[in-house]
């Protein structure tokens, strides 16, 4: 009975540990159950093409499917595209910021105040110009590059913006790696991860302002917040170093005690042999 109990506990623990790793796959599998995916996935050309693009996107990885953006009923073939079920279809280009801004509220606000947003009515760039529509990838600083930015204007200003953001981007990436390592050792890192998440969101909003001076000023504040996380991470590492030092000392002491015990035992045994 005890054996089966331990096996059950071990299985449960293994399953719980696997959840974070499997979550993206689980989320995408749930999204693929929709009638939108089933219908469009089997169609050729422009009607089926978005499905393949979406499957490799950050939206798919997080379980955000067609109806999350376009509305409609994802469980009913007949009513999937019914306005009565909230279907809103494909927005016009000028409507795209509001369309995407239903979820990305802060980004929309910064975009609309930027030079890009102010040029929207004149055919200026909007969300899908840089991010694409269905193949949306995780936002990184690499979205600012000479090939893409120079489609509309010279790269010089964009390069200055990227330079202003580069150090903060490295800090965020480094801290995310550090926290992942600490989490694997059993440290409860969620509060620090939440701080990084908030700082990263604030940081990514700056991308859309396309204002070099604003970016330089506000990046300093983001770096200050990240600096506090770095201090906590450094404290954890210092604590681990001290524990390893103490652990090594205790282990060495135990080994020496074991050797001393063996020598004393041997000496006692030899003396006993001599007296016989």
C-alpha positions, 0 to 999 in steps of 0.5 A: 500500500505504501509503495502505491501511495508513493508512486501516486504522489510521484506521478502527481508531482511529475504532472504538476511540474510538467504543466508550465512546460506543456501549457503553450501546447495545451493552450494551442490545442484548446484553440485549435478545437474551434470551428474557425480553425476547422473550417479555414484550416482545410481551405486553399489560398487566402482563406486557409493561409492565416491558419498556418501563420497563426499557428506559429504566433505568440497568440496561438502559444497563449491560446488566443484564437480567431474569435479572440480578435474577430468575435463570433461563436467558435463552437457553432459552424452556422453562427460562427460569423454571425453579428448576433454572436459578436462577429466583427470581421476584418477591420479597415486599416484605419480601424486596426489600432482600435481593433488591437487596442481592445487588449493592448490598451497602453500600447494603443494610447502611446501609439495614437500620441506618436508620430506614427499614430498621428499619421494614421489618417494619412495612411501612416503605419499601424499595428500590422505594418510592423507586427503582421496580422496573423503571424504575430511574434513575441515583441522584442527589440529586434523588431526595430531593424534597418530592413523593416523601418526603412520601408517607410523612412530612413533608419537613422531615428529608429536606430537611435531609439533602438540604441536607447532601448538596448541596455534595458532589453539586455537587463530584462533578458538577463533577469528572466534567465536568472529568475528561471534558474532560481525557480529551478532551485526551489526559490519562490520567484513569482513576486520578482517575475511579476515585477519584471513583467510590469517593467517589461510592459512599461518598457515595450510601451516606449517602443510605440512612442517613437520619441527618442527623448521620452524613451531616454528619460523613461528608460532610466525609470524602468532601469531603476525598477529592474535594479531593485530586482537585480539586488534581490537576485544578488542577495539570493545568490549571496545566500546560496554561496554562504549556504554552499560554504557552510554545507561544504564546511559541515561535509568536510568536518563530517569526513574528518570525523569519519577518518578520525573515528576509523583511525581511533578504531584501528588503533584500538584494534591494534592495541587489543591484538597486541595484548592477546 
